[in-house]
Amino acid sequence: MKSSVEIIKELVQWYEDYQNESHKDDLSLESFILWLNSRLFIDSQTGQSQHNHEMLNMELSFVLVMQSRYYKKYAREVLGDSELTSPDGFSFLYHLNLADSYRKMELIKMHHLEPPSGIEVLKRLLKKGLIEEFDDTDDKRARRIKITEKGKKELQIVMPKMAEVFSLMTAELSLNEKLHMLAFLKQMNDFHSSSMNIK
């Protein structure tokens, strides 16, 4: 059995490895725990994968696409009776509820939508009175948007239903499995967010 000092030394070494691998300014405890969890999981795998790498990449990509489609299907089912008719509309409203306001294009880029598609989502939300727009004092060419009281009330109504969708999406994974998956997916998301181009 390792002593407390040995465990602390090992943790310090892991944290140094994390700092060297991570190119982020924010080295939070949560990020370190997720990173360490994924590393320990990888180190515990002793066998080499027998999959062809190209086939493995294709299969993984296909599964990720299917997860997106499952989410949209489940979300549309629970949003059908609400003022929010699409998962994008819900996501826009949810993020607007977390901030004072956003510039239109800022919110659209956050969701990685094409401008015409994002503008259509905003038009629907504006038409239903769930958000409102106003001039940007810092940039006269830009318009800002914020959630309305009606939007906040609608969000309160749909959140319990969407919580069921989020629970369903995790497919009854254990806590440990969720932590591993979150670490891996965050790593993938960080890669795409930083590059946003396919070479």
N, C-alpha and C positions, 0 to 999 in steps of 0.2 A: 504493500500500500504506500502511495506517495505521501510525503509529508506536506504540510500546508505551505512551507517555503518552496518546495519543489513545484507545487501546483501554481503558486504565484509567479515563479520564474517562467514556467511554461506559458502562462497567460501573457506575461510581458513579451515573451518571444513571439507569440501569436499576434499580439497587437502591433509589434514592429513590422511583422510580415504584412499585416493589414494596411499599415501606413504606406509601406513601399508599393503595394499593389494598387491601392486606391488613390486616384488622382482627384479627389474631391476636396473642397475647402472645408466642408462640414463633416468631420469625422465623429459622428455621434455614437453614443453607446448602443443605440438601437441598430444602427447600420453595422457596427462591429459584431454584435451578437448574431445578426442575420448572416454576415460573412463567415463568422466562425462556425456557425451551424452547418452552412453549406460545405465548408472545407472538411469538417469532421465527417460529414456524410460521404464526401468523395473519398477521403482516406480510408473509410471503412469498407469500400468496395474493392474486393481483392481480385476478381476475375476481369479479364480483358473482354470488351464487347466484341461479339462475333459479327456485328452488323457491318455492312458496307457503308462507308461514311456518306457517300452521296445519297444512298437510299435512306439512311438515318436522318439526314438533313431534310429530305423531302417529306418523310413521314412525320417528323416533328413539326415542320411548317404546316402540313395539312391538318394535324391535330389542333394547332393553335388557331388556324382559320375556322375550324369547326367549333371551337370554344366560343369564338366571337359570334358565330351564327346562332349557337344555342342561347347565348346571352340576349341577343336581339329578339329571338323568338319568345323567350320567357318574359322579357321586359315588355314587349308589345302586348302580351296577354294580360298583364296586370295593369298596364297603363290604358287599356282600351276604353274604360269608363271614365277616365280622368280628362282634364284639360290638356294634359301632356300626351301627345299621340306617338312620340318616338323616344327611343333611348337617348338620342342626342339632345332632345328638348329637356329631358330630365337632367342630364349631365350639365347642360348649360345653366339651368335653374339652380342646381345644387351648388355649383361653383360660384355663382353670383351671390348665393346666400352666405358664402364664407368671406366675402369681401365687400367693401363699400361700393365699388363699381369696377368695370373693365372697359377698355376701348374695345370696339366691336372686333377688329382684326386680332387684337390680343387674345380674346376669348376663342375665336375661331382657330387660331394657330395652336393654342393650348390643346385643342382637341384633334389637331392634325387633319382638319377638314379642308377641302377645296373651298376657296372664298364663296363661289356661287351657292354651294350646298349649305355652308354656314350661314350665309345671309338669309336663305330661305327658312332655316330653323328660327333665326331671330325674328323674321317677319311674322311667323306663326305665333311666337310668344308675345310679340308686341300687339298683334291683332286681338289676342285673348286677354290683354291687360295684365299679363303675368310679369312683364318687365316694362321699363320705360327708358327712353333715350334722352340725352341732353348734350349740350355743347361741352367740348373739352376745353377747359380754360388755358391749358398749356399748348394745345395744338388746334388752331381754328379749323383745320381741315378734317379733324377727327371728331367722331361722336362717341360718347360714353353710354353705357347701359348699366342699369341696376335693377334689382328685383323689387317688385311692388309688394304691398301688404297682401294683395290677392295671391301673388306668386308664393309668398311665404306660407299662406294658409294651404294652398294647393300642395306645396311640398310636404307639409305636415301630414296631409291625407295620404299621399302616395309612398312616403318613406317606409312605413311598416310593410307595405306590399313589396317594395323593392328590397327590403331587408330579407324577405323570404327568397327572392330571386338570388341575392348574393349568397345566401346559405345553400341554396340548391346548386349554385355554380361550383361550390367547393366539393360536391359529391361525397359528403360524409368523410372527408379526409381527417386523419388525426391531427392534433396540434403540431406534432413534430413534422408530419408530411406537409402541412400548410407552411410552416416556417421554411422548410427546404425549398418548396416550390416558389414561395415569395422571393427568396434570395436569388434563385436562378432567373426568375422572370424579371426581377429588378435589374439584374446584370444585363439581360438582353435588352430591356427597355432603355437603359443608360447608353448602351452601344448605339441603338437606332436614334435616340434623341440627340446624341453628339454628332453623328455622321449624317443621317437623313439622306443618304445616297447609296445606291447599289453599284459596286464597282465590278 
